[in-house]
Amino acid sequence: MTAPQRMQTMVQLWNSAEQEERVEFLRHLIDILGNPTISNRIKGGQEILKDLDASFYEGVTYPESWVTQFKDAMKLDDKKLVFEKLFKSLDNQERGLVLGTLM
């Protein structure tokens, strides 16, 4: 996958999740980071849980079947694992983009 494809996939997975799941994804991300300096800067409230704007990646292909399976067939713990693996596959610049949307 290219960098834009990884980012588009992450956006689509996030947008396919329910708000309650998104809360759990954020908690898991904070655990993964293990850095209180960063985690303390993550915004709170409903604003952080909204859909992400996918227009930046318009035209970028992503595995739509993954999103369908993620949304319809996976349990929360499996979804958190998918997010973890995808986040860990990002390079530092991509991780910075993800964290930037949360601060």
Buried (B, 14 or more C-beta within 10 A) or exposed (E): EEEBBBBBBBBBBBBBBEEEBBEBBBEBBBEBBEEEEBBEEBEEEEEBBEEBEBEEBEEBEBBEEBBEEBBEEBEBEEBBEBBBEBBEEBEEEBBEBBBEEBE
